[in-house]
Amino acid sequence: MIKHLALLVVIFTLILAVPASADESADGIIEGQIVNGTEGGSSVADQEIILKTYLNDAEMASASTITDADGYFIFDKLSTELDYGYQVTLTFQEAEYNSEWLTFNDSETSKFTEVTVYDSTASDESIRVEMAHTIIYVEPGSLRVEEYLFFVNEADRTYVGSKNAAGEGTRETLRFSLPKGATELQQTYGLMECCILGSEEGFVDTMPVLPGGKEVVYSYRVNHDSGTYNFPQKVNYPVTNFDFLVQGEGVKIASDELITEEPLNIEGLQFSHLSGTNLDSGDIISARLSGLSGTNSQGSITWVVLTFIVLTGGFGLTYVLRKRKLQAVAPESSLEQRSQKILAEIVQLDDDFEDSKIDEEVYRRLRAEKKSQLIVLMKKTKERSGNR
């Protein structure tokens, strides 16, 4: 009887211990502050803050609170288990802002995050394009076009676009023009299919444009009935630097608005090259293509785009790593494979710097070194191609 009673006591104690153990892991606290980055900007008091909770990357229930007079907020009783992740989000003057991804490390129970917001504007006068690249791949009967644009919002306000004359409907922000008859539009990076609307000239984005830089990559296809094609390009925003490349050794290109540059050899592919600087909004660029014939370049396209962007100063194009697993390259590998390895290392450096995992001085030095290595390899590739 006594043994039986003792056993019940042990079982009862274990049962009580289960919720106590669960409670011990729910002692996490996330504190934060909303800061307005606009000079003389609006108050950040009384803003609704949402805390999104994720378990193994699956979104769970969310919680909300209100900021105090100085923009501070706090969430408590959060699980500190390693499988849990959190993100703070809010909508401020019609634009959504998010914190970095928040997780608790071993024995850590408190996290602090600062989210910078900006006053909104409906004017796009501070929007320009620092770099734009149009890269065309010639295929039988069609041209596959990849567009890269690096937008810059030079103001300290978020551009949210404007509504229609009646003040209704979805706000439209960035505008993109497409040639007539363009098909198979794909938003590769910086655009979301849910936020794209068709327009008479092409399509428009509806996502707000925060101060700073924004990279956009998209592609489409146009058909050509003969060996020639007149490619029109409308400039929707001021462009500082523009490059127009067409793949194919026998292809000839000419333009009254652009300058003819030396051909480029990227990843073993030959490109005709035109360039322009300081283009104005509303300009129309026309490039005349002749000698078109289909070639097979499927395997190298993404790397060609990335190589050209890296060499011309582009940063942060991590979409390549999201779409493709990179393999280690042995010392005896080809020049192309070694180039791809260095490209992957450069992209990883960009990611680490963006995530504050590496000091800026070290980042700049390492990136310059790897860029120099890449240029050397590309010169060797070009020399080898010329000797064949």
C-alpha positions in Angstrom: 0.0 0.0 0.0 2.8 2.4 0.9 4.7 1.5 -2.2 1.6 2.0 -4.3 1.0 5.4 -2.7 4.6 6.4 -3.2 4.3 5.5 -6.9 1.3 7.7 -7.3 3.1 10.5 -5.7 6.0 10.1 -8.2 3.6 10.0 -11.2 1.7 13.0 -9.9 4.9 14.9 -9.5 6.0 14.1 -13.0 2.7 15.2 -14.4 3.0 18.6 -12.7 6.5 19.0 -13.9 5.5 18.9 -17.6 3.8 22.3 -17.8 6.4 23.8 -15.5 9.1 22.8 -17.9 7.1 24.3 -20.9 6.7 27.5 -19.0 10.5 27.7 -18.4 11.1 28.0 -22.1 8.4 30.8 -22.5 10.4 33.4 -20.7 11.7 35.3 -23.8 11.3 39.0 -24.2 11.5 41.0 -27.4 11.8 44.7 -26.9 12.2 47.3 -29.6 11.7 50.8 -30.9 10.2 52.3 -34.0 12.4 55.2 -35.3 11.4 57.7 -38.0 14.2 58.1 -40.5 12.6 61.2 -42.2 14.1 64.5 -41.0 11.4 66.2 -39.0 9.2 63.2 -39.6 5.8 62.2 -38.0 5.3 60.7 -34.6 5.8 57.0 -34.1 3.6 56.9 -31.0 0.5 54.7 -30.9 1.6 52.5 -33.8 0.2 48.9 -33.9 3.1 46.4 -33.9 2.6 42.8 -35.0 4.9 40.1 -33.8 4.8 37.1 -36.1 5.9 33.8 -34.6 7.3 30.9 -36.7 7.9 27.3 -35.6 10.3 25.5 -38.0 9.6 28.3 -40.5 5.8 27.7 -40.3 3.9 30.8 -39.3 2.0 30.4 -36.0 -0.3 32.8 -34.2 0.7 36.4 -34.0 0.5 39.0 -31.2 0.1 42.7 -31.3 0.8 45.7 -29.1 0.9 49.6 -29.3 4.0 51.8 -29.2 4.4 54.3 -26.4 5.1 58.0 -26.9 8.8 57.3 -27.9 8.0 54.4 -30.2 9.0 51.6 -27.7 7.2 48.3 -27.5 7.7 44.9 -25.8 6.5 41.3 -26.2 7.0 38.8 -23.4 6.3 35.2 -22.5 7.9 34.1 -25.7 9.4 30.7 -26.3 13.2 30.7 -26.4 13.5 27.3 -28.1 15.8 27.2 -31.1 13.0 26.1 -33.4 11.1 29.4 -32.9 11.7 32.5 -34.9 10.1 36.0 -34.7 9.7 39.0 -36.9 8.3 42.4 -36.0 6.1 44.1 -38.6 4.0 47.3 -38.9 2.3 49.4 -41.5 3.3 53.1 -41.3 1.7 55.6 -43.7 0.6 52.8 -46.2 4.0 51.1 -46.3 5.0 47.9 -44.6 8.2 47.6 -42.5 9.8 44.5 -41.0 12.5 43.8 -38.5 15.3 41.4 -39.1 14.7 37.7 -38.3 14.9 37.2 -34.5 15.8 34.0 -32.7 17.0 33.3 -29.2 20.5 31.7 -28.8 21.4 29.3 -26.0 20.7 30.8 -22.6 19.5 34.0 -24.2 16.1 35.4 -23.0 16.1 38.9 -24.3 16.3 40.5 -27.8 16.2 44.1 -28.9 15.3 45.3 -32.4 15.0 48.8 -34.0 12.8 49.3 -37.0 13.3 52.4 -39.1 10.2 53.8 -40.9 9.8 56.8 -43.1 7.2 59.3 -43.9 5.5 58.5 -47.3 5.3 60.5 -50.5 3.3 60.1 -53.7 6.1 61.9 -55.7 8.6 59.9 -57.7 10.9 62.8 -58.4 13.7 61.2 -56.2 13.5 57.9 -58.0 16.3 57.2 -60.5 18.2 54.2 -62.0 21.9 54.0 -61.2 22.5 51.0 -63.4 20.4 49.3 -66.1 21.4 46.3 -68.2 19.5 44.8 -71.1 20.9 41.4 -72.0 19.5 39.6 -75.1 20.0 36.0 -75.9 19.3 35.0 -79.6 17.3 31.9 -80.1 15.6 30.5 -83.3 12.8 32.8 -84.2 12.9 34.7 -80.9 14.9 36.8 -78.5 15.0 36.1 -74.8 15.6 39.4 -72.9 16.8 39.8 -69.3 16.5 43.2 -67.7 18.4 44.3 -64.6 17.7 47.7 -63.0 19.2 49.1 -59.8 16.8 51.7 -58.6 17.8 54.4 -56.1 15.4 56.4 -53.9 17.4 59.4 -53.0 14.9 60.9 -50.6 14.4 60.2 -46.9 10.7 59.3 -47.7 9.2 56.1 -48.9 7.6 56.4 -52.3 4.1 54.8 -52.1 2.8 55.9 -55.5 -0.4 57.7 -56.3 -4.0 56.6 -56.6 -6.3 57.4 -59.5 -8.1 60.7 -60.1 -10.9 59.6 -57.8 -8.5 58.8 -55.0 -9.4 55.1 -55.2 -7.7 51.8 -56.2 -4.3 50.3 -55.7 -1.3 52.7 -55.6 1.1 52.3 -58.5 4.8 52.8 -57.9 7.5 51.7 -60.4 6.7 51.6 -64.1 8.2 49.1 -66.6 7.9 49.2 -70.4 7.9 46.2 -72.7 8.3 45.9 -76.5 5.1 45.2 -78.3 4.3 41.5 -78.5 6.4 40.6 -75.4 5.4 37.3 -73.8 6.5 34.9 -71.0 7.1 37.7 -68.5 8.9 36.4 -65.4 9.8 38.4 -62.3 13.1 37.0 -61.2 14.2 39.2 -58.3 12.9 42.3 -56.5 9.3 41.9 -57.8 6.4 39.9 -56.5 3.8 38.4 -58.8 1.0 39.4 -56.4 1.9 43.1 -56.6 2.3 43.4 -60.4 -0.4 45.0 -62.6 -0.5 45.1 -66.4 -0.4 48.5 -68.2 -0.7 49.7 -71.8 3.1 50.0 -72.0 4.1 46.9 -70.0 3.5 46.5 -66.3 3.7 48.4 -63.0 4.7 47.5 -59.5 2.6 48.4 -56.5 5.2 47.8 -53.7 6.5 50.9 -51.9 10.0 52.0 -52.6 12.0 52.7 -49.5 14.9 55.1 -49.3 18.1 53.5 -50.7 18.6 50.9 -53.3 16.3 48.3 -54.9 17.4 45.7 -57.4 15.0 44.3 -60.0 15.5 41.5 -62.5 12.8 40.3 -64.9 12.8 38.6 -68.3 10.5 38.1 -71.3 10.5 36.9 -74.9 9.9 38.7 -78.2 9.7 37.0 -81.7 11.5 38.0 -84.8 10.4 36.8 -88.3 13.7 37.3 -90.0 17.4 37.9 -89.3 16.7 41.5 -88.2 14.8 43.2 -85.3 14.3 46.8 -84.2 14.4 46.8 -80.4 12.7 49.8 -78.7 13.5 50.8 -75.1 11.6 53.5 -73.2 13.4 55.3 -70.4 10.9 55.7 -67.5 13.3 57.2 -65.0 16.6 59.0 -65.2 19.4 56.4 -65.9 23.0 57.1 -64.9 24.6 54.1 -66.7 23.0 51.8 -69.3 24.4 48.7 -71.1 22.8 46.9 -74.0 24.3 43.5 -74.8 23.4 40.9 -77.4 24.7 37.4 -77.4 26.1 35.9 -80.6 29.3 36.3 -82.6 27.6 37.0 -85.9 25.1 39.5 -84.5 25.5 43.2 -85.3 23.8 46.0 -83.4 23.6 49.8 -84.0 21.9 52.7 -82.3 21.7 56.4 -82.8 21.3 57.0 -79.0 24.0 54.6 -77.7 27.8 54.3 -78.1 29.3 51.1 -79.6 31.7 49.4 -77.2 34.2 46.6 -77.7 32.6 43.1 -77.7 32.6 41.2 -74.4 33.4 37.6 -73.8 31.6 36.4 -70.6 31.5 32.8 -69.5 32.7 31.8 -73.0 29.8 33.6 -74.8 30.4 36.5 -77.2 28.3 39.7 -76.7 28.0 42.8 -78.8 27.9 45.8 -76.5 26.3 49.3 -76.6 26.3 51.8 -73.7 24.8 55.1 -72.7 25.0 57.5 -69.8 22.8 60.1 -68.2 19.6 59.2 -70.0 16.5 61.3 -69.3 13.1 60.1 -68.4 10.9 59.9 -71.5 13.8 59.1 -73.9 13.3 56.4 -76.4 16.3 54.2 -77.2 16.2 52.1 -80.4 18.7 49.3 -81.2 18.8 47.7 -84.6 19.8 44.0 -84.5 20.9 42.1 -87.6 22.5 38.7 -88.3 20.3 37.0 -85.9 20.5 33.2 -85.6 19.7 30.9 -82.8 22.4 29.6 -80.4 22.2 27.4 -77.4 23.2 29.4 -74.2 20.8 27.9 -71.7 23.4 26.6 -69.2 25.2 29.9 -68.7 22.6 32.6 -68.8 22.3 33.3 -65.0 26.0 33.3 -64.6 26.5 35.7 -67.5 24.1 38.2 -65.9 25.7 37.9 -62.5 29.3 38.2 -63.9 28.4 41.4 -65.8 26.7 42.9 -62.8 29.5 42.1 -60.4 32.1 43.6 -62.8 30.1 46.8 -63.2 29.6 47.3 -59.5 26.3 45.6 -58.7 25.8 44.4 -55.2 23.5 41.9 -53.5 22.2 39.8 -56.3 21.5 36.8 -54.1 18.8 35.4 -56.3 21.4 33.1 -58.0 22.1 31.3 -54.7 18.4 30.9 -54.0 17.9 29.2 -57.4 21.0 27.1 -57.7 23.2 24.9 -55.5 26.9 25.6 -56.0 29.4 22.8 -56.0 33.0 23.0 -54.8 35.5 23.4 -57.7 38.7 21.4 -57.8 42.0 23.1 -58.7 42.1 21.4 -62.1 38.6 22.7 -63.0 38.0 24.9 -66.1 38.4 28.6 -66.1 34.6 28.9 -66.4 34.1 26.8 -63.2 36.7 28.8 -61.3 35.0 32.0 -62.4 31.7 30.6 -61.1 33.3 29.7 -57.8 34.6 33.3 -57.3 31.2 34.7 -58.3 29.6 32.6 -55.6 32.2 33.8 -53.0 31.5 37.4 -54.0 27.7 36.9 -53.6 28.3 35.2 -50.2 30.4 38.2 -49.1 27.5 40.5 -50.2 25.1 38.5 -48.1 27.4 38.5 -45.0 27.9 42.2 -45.2 24.2 42.8 -45.6 23.6 40.7 -42.5 26.3 42.6 -40.6 28.5 39.5 -40.2 31.6 41.1 -41.6 33.2 44.5 -41.0 32.9 47.0 -43.9 36.6 47.6 -44.3 37.3 43.8 -44.5 34.3 43.3 -46.9 35.5 46.0 -49.3 39.1 44.6 -49.3 38.0 41.0 -49.9 35.5 41.9 -52.5 38.1 44.0 -54.4 40.5 41.0 -54.3 38.0 38.5 -55.6 36.9 41.0 -58.3 40.5 41.3 -59.4 40.8 37.5 -59.5 37.6 37.3 -61.6 38.9 39.8 -64.1 42.1 37.9 -64.5 40.2 34.7 -65.2 37.9 36.3 -67.7 41.0 37.7 -69.6 42.5 34.2 -69.7 39.1 32.9 -70.9 39.1 35.5 -73.7 42.7 34.8 -74.7 42.0 31.1 -74.8 38.9 31.6 -77.0 41.0 33.8 -79.3 43.6 31.1 -79.8 41.1 28.5 -80.9 
